[in-house]
Amino acid sequence: MNAVWIQVFVAALFEVFWVIGLKHADDFWTWAGTIVSIIISFYVIIIASRKLPVGTVYAVFVGLGTAGTVISEILLFGEPFKMSKILLILLLLAGVMGLKLVTKEKVQEGADF
């Protein structure tokens, strides 16, 4: 896995943080953490989009963020566990991995940001 795909995964991880923060933040520090997570998430995804196709990056970003958020809600916040949810998340992740496997990195000369 190359560095650009790692950026997409990091951005998705921060997406999970800010989505959970939108639901559970209730004081200055949790709101500040949510806002910082939003900024980091979008900054990293913008950087990754410079080297990979935007549609694929966005689909992987949202798919991983969705899966991470649902799993976090089940494990950390008592959301009911349903096998149908887990199977649908696995189907979503299979699609995300498929997109990653068929997408090639764009080669851009002089675009080292």
Order of alpha helices (4+ residues) and beta strands (2+ residues): alpha-alpha-alpha-alpha
